[in-house]
C-alpha cells in the first residue's frame, strides 16, 4: 500500500493518494526489495516541478500503470530537495548512461540500490522519441526475470564508472595559465547575442558567471566582462524574471531568456542576489540594483515561513494544474487594467495580441533593455503595481514550505552581502537572525518543525560561510571541524553525505543546480585556513582541464584564493 500519507514532504504528499504502492528511501524499503528480489523503481522530483506533475497525472494516477509498477517493482518516491546526495548519485548514473539529467528522475535499481537503467520523463504513449512508460516497465520487468547476466554486467560497469567519477583528480595549485585556459573553454560555448552558455534551454549557471566576472576584472579583458554582463542584462530583462512580483524563475526554455519554466526556487534567487551585488560593485547599474531590491522584497513578501525567519524552498510552476497560469496575460486584460497608460506599457514590456507562448503574453523588456529616466521608470512602476494588484486576485502558486538549511544559509549570506553593500540594515539583520535560528542544530531539512533529513556537506559548508559573514569565527571553526569529522575522505575532499544505505558515497567538485559543497567549503576556508584551502583546491585541481564548465563554484573560489 502507498506509504506516503505520513510523509512531511510536499512533493511526497502530492503522491500520497496515487494507486502506486510508494515507499520512502529507508533501510526497511531496501530490505523489502532484497527479500522479494524485486528491482526498485526510484522516482525523484520536487513539488514545484511542472513535468513531475505531468508524469504524475499521466502515469502514477493511472490504475493500470500503477498495477504494473506494484506487481514488478518496489517503488520509491524521492524528494530531491530532501536528499540531494541520492539525487546527485543517480543523476550521475543517468549521465553515464548517455541520458540528459533532470526531473522527474526515473531510475531502475537493483534491490540494494545500484542503478542499471533510467531516464527522466516518460510519456503514457510513445512520443517525443521516448517509449510509453507502461511498455518500458514491462520490458524492464522481463529483463529482470530473464536477462540477469546483462543487468549484472550493466550494474558493474555503471558502478565502476561512478567510483571513478567520485575519485578526485588532484594536481598542483592552479596558476594563471590554468584559469586562462578554463576561461577560453568557457567563452567558446558562450552565446554572444543573448548571453548564457550553449543554446536552449538556458540556466542561470551563476557560479560560472561569477568566475567569468572575477576573471574579467583581474585580466581586464573586455570579452569576458561583456559575456557576463550581456547574460545578466538579458536575464534581468527577459521573461525568466518576474517583472511584477520580483524573483527569477528556474530556467528559460528558449535561447533568449524569454519563456521560462515558471517555478521559482530559493537557491536560484539567493545566488542571483549575490551575483547581481557582485556585478554592481564592479559595474554599477540601476538595473542590477533594482533587481536585487525587487527580489529581496519578493523573498520577504512571498517566501517567508510561518516562523518569520527562514524561507520556503520554492513556488510552484503550476496553478490549478496549468503551468504559468498565475504569471501570463492577455493583451486585453492588461489594456483594460491600465486604460490610457497601456500604450506606453505595452511598448516597453512587449505586450502583443499574439503573445509569446500559447497565445499568452510573458512580460519582458528584451526589446527595451536600457533603463529610462527615473521619472519614466517611476511611471512604469505605478503601472506594474496596478497589474500586480490585479494578478494578486488570481489563485497563487503553492509553496513548498520545507526549511532547507543550505538554501537558507545561502540566502542569509546573500542578504548580508547585499544589505551591507546597498546599506540595508534590515537585510543584514535578517541574515543574522537566520544564522541564529539554524546554527545550534545543523540538519538538512525541517518541515513544520520536524527534521526530515540529516545534515549534509552543503549544509555545513554554507553554515560555515554564513558564520564567517556574521563575524562568528568560533562557530565557523566549530562547524568546519564537524564537517571534517562527518564527511572528510581520507584521500582528500568531502563526501556529500554519510548515508550508509547508498551504494556509493559521492564526492564531487561538479556543480549541480547549485555550487558543490566542496566548492563552497573552499570559499569558506579562504577566510579560515590558507593551508586547508590549498589542500582542498589541490584535491580537485586536475579536473580543471577536463570539465571547467561543470565546476564554476570551484573556479570562482580557487581564483579568489590565487588572487589573495
C-alpha positions in Angstrom: 0.0 0.0 0.0 1.0 3.6 -0.5 3.1 4.7 2.5 3.4 8.4 1.7 0.4 9.6 3.7 2.6 10.1 6.8 5.4 11.9 4.8 6.1 15.6 5.6 7.4 16.5 2.2 5.1 18.4 0.0 6.3 16.5 -3.0 5.7 13.1 -1.4 2.3 14.3 -0.3 1.4 15.1 -3.9 1.7 11.3 -4.5 0.1 10.1 -1.3 -3.2 9.2 -3.0 -1.7 7.5 -6.0 -2.7 3.9 -6.6 1.1 3.2 -6.7 2.5 1.4 -3.6 5.0 4.1 -2.9 7.7 3.8 -0.2 10.3 6.2 1.1 14.0 5.7 1.0 14.8 3.6 4.1 16.6 0.6 5.4 13.2 -1.2 5.6 12.4 -0.5 2.0 15.7 -1.8 0.7 15.4 -4.9 2.9 11.9 -5.5 1.4 13.3 -5.2 -2.1 16.0 -7.7 -1.3 13.7 -10.2 0.5 11.4 -10.2 -2.5 14.2 -9.9 -5.1 12.4 -7.1 -6.9 14.0 -4.3 -8.7 13.5 -0.8 -7.3 11.8 1.9 -9.4 13.0 5.2 -7.9 11.1 8.3 -9.0 12.6 11.6 -7.9 11.5 15.2 -8.2 10.3 18.2 -6.3 7.0 19.9 -5.5 7.4 22.9 -7.9 8.4 20.8 -10.9 6.0 21.1 -13.8 7.0 17.9 -15.7 6.8 16.0 -12.4 3.2 17.0 -12.2 2.6 15.9 -15.8 4.1 12.4 -15.3 2.2 12.0 -12.0 -1.2 12.8 -13.7 -0.5 10.7 -16.8 1.1 7.6 -15.2 1.1 7.5 -11.4 -2.6 8.3 -11.1 -3.4 5.6 -13.7 -4.6 2.3 -12.1 -3.4 0.2 -14.9 0.1 1.6 -14.9 0.2 1.5 -11.1 -0.7 -2.2 -11.2 2.3 -2.9 -13.4 4.5 -0.9 -11.0 3.2 -2.7 -7.9 3.4 -6.2 -9.4 7.0 -5.9 -10.6 8.8 -3.3 -8.6 9.4 -1.8 -5.2 8.5 1.8 -5.8 10.3 4.6 -4.0 9.4 8.3 -4.2 12.3 10.7 -3.5 12.2 14.4 -2.8 15.4 15.5 -4.5 15.5 18.6 -2.2 15.4 16.5 0.9 18.0 14.1 -0.5 20.3 15.9 -2.8 23.0 13.3 -2.2 20.9 10.5 -3.6 19.6 12.6 -6.4 23.2 13.6 -7.4 24.3 9.9 -7.4 21.5 8.8 -9.6 21.7 11.8 -11.9 25.4 11.0 -12.3 24.5 7.4 -13.2 21.9 8.7 -15.7 24.6 10.8 -17.4 26.9 7.8 -17.6 24.1 6.0 -19.5 24.2 8.8 -22.1 20.9 10.4 -21.0 20.4 14.0 -20.1 19.6 14.6 -16.5 16.6 16.4 -14.9 13.3 15.9 -13.2 11.3 13.8 -12.9 14.1 11.3 -12.5 13.1 7.7 -13.3 15.7 5.2 -12.2 15.7 1.4 -12.1 17.9 -0.1 -9.3 18.9 -3.5 -8.1 17.4 -4.4 -4.7 20.5 -3.0 -3.0 20.1 0.4 -4.8 22.6 0.0 -7.6 21.4 1.7 -10.9 21.1 -0.3 -14.2 18.7 1.8 -16.3 17.0 5.2 -16.3 15.6 8.3 -17.8 13.6 11.4 -16.9 10.1 12.0 -18.1 8.4 9.1 -19.9 5.0 9.7 -21.6 2.0 7.3 -21.3 2.2 6.7 -25.1 5.2 6.5 -27.3 6.2 10.1 -28.4 9.0 12.6 -28.2 11.2 9.7 -29.3 10.6 8.0 -25.9 8.8 4.7 -25.2 5.5 4.5 -23.5 6.1 4.3 -19.7 4.0 1.1 -19.3 5.8 -0.6 -22.2 9.1 0.3 -20.6 8.0 -1.1 -17.3 7.1 -4.4 -18.9 10.4 -4.6 -20.7 12.4 -3.9 -17.6 10.4 -6.5 -15.6 11.0 -9.0 -18.4 14.7 -8.2 -18.4 14.9 -8.6 -14.6 13.5 -12.1 -14.9 15.2 -13.3 -18.0 18.4 -11.3 -18.5 20.1 -11.1 -15.1 23.6 -11.5 -16.6 23.1 -8.5 -18.8 21.8 -6.4 -15.9 24.6 -7.5 -13.7 27.1 -6.5 -16.3 25.5 -3.1 -16.7 25.4 -2.6 -12.9 29.1 -3.4 -12.6 30.0 -1.1 -15.5 28.0 1.8 -14.1 29.2 1.3 -10.5 32.8 1.2 -11.7 32.3 4.4 -13.7 30.6 6.1 -10.7 33.5 5.1 -8.4 35.9 6.6 -11.0 33.8 9.8 -11.1 33.9 10.0 -7.3 37.7 9.7 -7.3 39.1 13.2 -7.3 41.7 14.0 -9.9 44.3 16.0 -8.0 47.1 18.3 -9.0 49.2 21.3 -8.0 47.6 24.6 -7.1 46.2 26.2 -10.3 48.2 29.1 -11.8 47.2 31.9 -14.0 47.6 29.7 -17.1 45.1 27.2 -15.8 42.5 29.9 -15.2 43.3 31.4 -18.7 42.6 28.0 -20.3 39.4 27.4 -18.4 38.1 30.9 -19.3 38.9 30.2 -23.0 37.0 27.0 -22.9 34.0 28.7 -21.3 33.9 31.6 -23.7 33.9 29.1 -26.6 30.5 28.0 -25.6 29.1 31.4 -24.9 26.1 32.9 -26.8 27.3 36.3 -27.9 23.8 37.6 -28.8 21.7 36.6 -25.9 24.2 35.6 -23.3 24.5 32.3 -21.4 26.2 29.1 -22.4 25.0 26.9 -25.3 21.5 27.0 -26.7 18.0 26.3 -25.4 17.2 25.5 -22.6 19.3 28.0 -20.7 20.0 28.0 -17.0 21.5 30.9 -15.0 24.6 28.9 -14.1 25.6 31.6 -11.6 28.9 30.1 -10.4 30.3 30.1 -14.0 29.1 33.7 -14.4 30.8 34.7 -11.2 34.1 33.2 -12.2 33.8 34.9 -15.6 33.3 38.3 -14.0 36.1 37.8 -11.5 38.4 36.7 -14.3 37.4 39.7 -16.4 38.1 42.1 -13.6 41.6 40.7 -12.9 42.6 40.2 -16.6 40.9 43.5 -17.7 39.6 41.5 -20.7 36.5 43.1 -22.2 35.4 39.9 -23.9 34.8 38.2 -20.6 33.2 41.2 -19.0 30.8 41.6 -21.9 29.9 37.9 -21.8 29.0 38.1 -18.1 27.1 41.4 -18.4 25.2 40.5 -21.6 23.9 37.4 -19.8 22.9 39.3 -16.7 21.2 42.1 -18.7 19.1 39.5 -20.7 18.1 37.6 -17.6 17.2 40.7 -15.8 15.0 42.0 -18.7 13.8 38.6 -20.0 10.7 36.6 -19.2 12.8 34.5 -16.8 12.4 37.4 -14.4 9.0 38.2 -12.8 8.6 41.8 -13.7 5.6 42.3 -11.4 6.4 40.3 -8.3 10.2 40.1 -8.4 12.3 37.0 -8.4 13.7 34.7 -11.1 12.2 31.6 -12.5 14.3 28.4 -12.7 15.4 28.5 -16.3 14.4 29.5 -19.8 13.1 27.0 -22.4 14.4 29.2 -25.3 17.7 30.8 -26.1 16.5 34.4 -25.5 15.6 34.1 -21.8 12.0 34.8 -22.8 9.9 31.7 -22.0 10.6 30.2 -18.6 9.5 27.2 -16.7 7.6 29.1 -14.1 8.8 27.6 -10.8 10.8 29.9 -8.5 13.5 28.3 -6.4 15.0 29.8 -3.3 18.6 28.9 -4.3 18.4 30.5 -7.7 17.4 33.8 -6.3 19.9 33.6 -3.4 22.7 33.0 -5.9 21.5 35.8 -8.2 21.2 38.3 -5.4 24.9 37.5 -4.6 26.0 37.8 -8.2 24.0 40.9 -9.0 25.5 42.6 -6.0 29.0 41.5 -7.1 28.3 42.7 -10.6 27.0 46.1 -9.4 30.2 46.5 -7.4 32.3 46.1 -10.5 29.9 47.6 -13.0 27.4 50.0 -11.2 24.0 49.5 -12.8 20.5 50.8 -11.9 19.1 47.6 -13.5 21.1 45.3 -11.2 20.3 47.3 -8.1 16.6 47.3 -9.0 16.6 43.5 -9.5 18.3 43.0 -6.2 15.8 45.1 -4.3 12.8 43.6 -6.0 14.0 40.1 -5.5 14.7 40.6 -1.8 11.2 42.1 -1.4 9.7 39.0 -3.1 11.6 36.9 -0.6 10.3 38.8 2.3 6.7 39.1 1.0 6.1 35.7 -0.6 8.7 33.2 0.7 8.9 33.9 4.5 7.8 30.9 6.5 5.4 31.0 9.5 8.4 31.4 11.9 9.0 34.8 10.3 12.7 33.9 10.0 13.5 31.3 7.4 12.3 31.0 3.8 10.3 28.4 1.9 12.1 26.2 -0.7 10.0 27.1 -3.8 6.9 28.4 -5.5 5.2 26.0 -7.9 5.2 26.4 -11.7 1.5 25.4 -12.0 -1.7 26.9 -10.7 -4.8 24.7 -10.8 -2.8 22.3 -12.9 -1.9 24.9 -15.6 1.7 25.9 -16.0 2.4 29.6 -15.6 -1.3 30.5 -15.2 -0.6 32.9 -12.4 2.0 34.9 -14.4 0.9 35.2 -18.1 -1.5 37.6 -19.6 -3.8 38.5 -22.5 -3.3 41.9 -24.0 -7.0 42.8 -23.5 -6.6 42.2 -19.7 -3.5 44.5 -19.5 -5.1 47.2 -21.6 -8.3 47.1 -19.6 -6.4 47.4 -16.3 -4.2 50.3 -17.5 -6.5 52.3 -19.7 -4.8 55.2 -21.5 -1.5 54.2 -20.0 -1.5 50.9 -21.7 0.3 52.0 -24.9 3.5 53.0 -23.1 3.5 49.9 -21.0 2.7 47.6 -24.0 5.6 49.1 -25.9 8.2 48.7 -23.2 7.0 45.2 -21.9 6.4 43.7 -25.4 2.7 43.2 -25.0 1.1 42.0 -28.2 -2.1 40.4 -29.4 -0.4 37.2 -30.4 1.7 36.9 -27.2 4.8 34.8 -26.9 3.7 31.4 -25.5 0.5 29.6 -26.4 -1.1 33.0 -27.3 -0.2 34.4 -23.8 1.9 37.4 -23.0 5.1 37.0 -20.9 6.1 40.4 -19.6 9.6 41.2 -20.7 11.9 44.1 -21.7 14.2 42.4 -24.1 13.3 45.0 -26.8 13.8 47.9 -24.4 16.6 46.8 -22.2 18.0 50.1 -21.1 16.7 51.8 -18.0 14.8 55.0 -18.8 15.0 58.3 -16.8 13.9 57.9 -13.2 10.6 59.7 -13.9 9.5 57.3 -16.6 10.7 54.3 -14.6 8.5 55.5 -11.7 5.5 55.8 -14.0 6.1 52.2 -15.3 6.4 51.1 -11.7 3.0 52.5 -10.9 1.5 50.6 -13.9 3.2 47.5 -12.7 1.6 47.9 -9.3 -1.8 48.1 -10.9 -1.2 44.9 -12.8 0.3 43.2 -9.7 -2.9 44.1 -7.7 -5.0 42.5 -10.5 -2.7 39.5 -10.6 -2.9 39.0 -6.9 -6.6 38.3 -7.2 -5.7 35.1 -9.0 -5.0 31.8 -7.2 -1.4 32.0 -6.1 1.0 29.1 -6.8 1.6 26.7 -3.9 4.7 27.0 -1.9 6.9 24.2 -0.7 7.4 25.1 3.0 10.3 22.9 3.8 13.1 24.8 5.5 16.4 23.7 3.9 19.5 24.7 5.9 21.9 25.0 2.9 19.4 27.1 0.9 18.5 29.3 3.8 22.2 29.8 4.8 22.9 30.7 1.2 20.1 33.2 1.2 21.3 34.7 4.5 24.8 35.1 3.0 23.3 36.9 0.1 21.2 39.2 2.3 24.2 40.1 4.5 26.4 40.9 1.4 23.7 42.8 -0.4 22.5 44.5 2.7 26.0 45.7 3.7 26.8 46.9 0.2 23.4 48.6 -0.5 23.1 49.9 3.1 20.0 48.0 4.0 20.4 47.1 7.7 17.1 45.1 7.8 18.5 42.7 5.2 21.7 42.2 7.3 19.6 41.7 10.4 17.5 39.0 8.7 20.7 37.2 7.6 22.0 37.2 11.2 18.6 36.0 12.5 18.6 33.0 10.1 22.1 32.2 11.4 21.0 32.2 15.0 18.0 30.0 14.2 20.0 27.3 12.4 23.4 27.2 14.0 22.9 25.2 17.1 21.4 22.1 15.5 22.5 21.7 11.9 20.2 19.4 9.9 19.4 19.4 6.2 15.6 19.7 6.2 12.9 20.7 8.6 9.2 20.6 7.7 6.7 22.0 10.3 9.4 21.8 12.9 10.2 18.1 12.3 13.6 17.0 11.0 13.1 15.0 7.8 16.7 14.8 6.5 20.1 14.8 8.3 22.8 17.4 7.7 25.0 17.0 4.6 28.1 18.6 3.4 26.3 21.6 1.7 24.6 22.4 5.0 27.9 22.6 6.9 29.7 24.4 4.1 27.1 27.2 3.8 26.6 27.5 7.5 30.4 27.8 8.0 30.4 30.6 5.3 27.4 32.2 7.0 29.1 32.2 10.4 32.1 34.0 8.8 29.7 36.6 7.3 28.3 37.0 10.8 31.8 37.5 12.2 31.4 34.5 14.5 34.7 32.8 13.8 34.4 30.5 16.8 31.2 28.9 15.4 32.7 28.8 11.9 35.7 26.8 13.2 33.4 24.5 15.1 31.2 23.9 12.1 34.2 23.2 10.0 35.5 20.6 12.4 32.1 18.9 12.5 32.2 18.7 8.7 35.6 17.2 8.8 34.5 14.6 11.2 31.4 13.7 9.3 32.3 13.9 5.6 36.0 14.1 5.1 37.5 11.5 2.7 41.0 10.3 3.8 42.1 10.8 0.2 41.1 14.5 0.4 37.9 16.4 -0.2 34.5 15.7 1.3 31.6 13.3 0.6 28.2 14.8 0.1 26.7 12.7 2.9 27.3 9.8 5.2 24.3 7.7 4.3 25.3 4.1 4.7 22.3 2.9 2.7 23.5 4.4 -0.6 25.5 2.1 -2.8 28.3 4.7 -3.1 29.4 7.8 -1.2 29.6 10.6 -3.7 32.5 13.0 -3.7 32.3 15.7 -6.3 33.5 19.2 -7.2 31.0 19.5 -10.0 28.1 21.9 -9.6 24.5 20.7 -9.9 21.7 23.3 -9.7 23.9 25.0 -7.1 27.6 25.0 -6.3 29.1 21.8 -5.0 29.6 21.5 -1.2 33.4 21.2 -1.8 33.4 24.5 -3.7 31.5 26.3 -1.0 33.9 24.8 1.6 36.8 26.3 -0.4 35.2 29.7 -0.3 34.6 29.4 3.5 38.2 28.2 4.1 39.6 31.2 2.3 38.7 33.0 5.5 39.7 30.3 8.0 42.8 28.4 6.9 45.1 29.1 3.9 46.7 25.7 4.4 43.5 23.8 4.4 42.2 25.8 1.5 45.2 25.0 -0.6 44.9 21.3 0.2 41.2 21.2 -0.8 41.9 23.1 -4.1 44.8 20.7 -4.9 42.5 17.7 -4.3 40.4 18.6 -7.4 42.9 20.7 -9.4 43.4 18.1 -12.1 39.7 18.3 -13.1 40.0 21.9 -14.4 41.5 20.6 -17.7 38.7 18.0 -18.1 35.4 19.9 -17.4 35.7 23.5 -16.3 32.1 24.2 -17.4 30.9 21.8 -14.6 32.9 23.4 -11.8 32.1 27.1 -11.8 32.0 27.2 -8.0 35.4 25.7 -7.7 36.9 28.1 -10.3 35.5 31.2 -8.6 36.7 30.1 -5.1 40.1 28.9 -6.3 40.5 32.1 -8.3 39.8 34.2 -5.2 42.5 32.2 -3.4 45.0 32.6 -6.2 44.4 36.4 -6.1 44.5 37.0 -2.4 
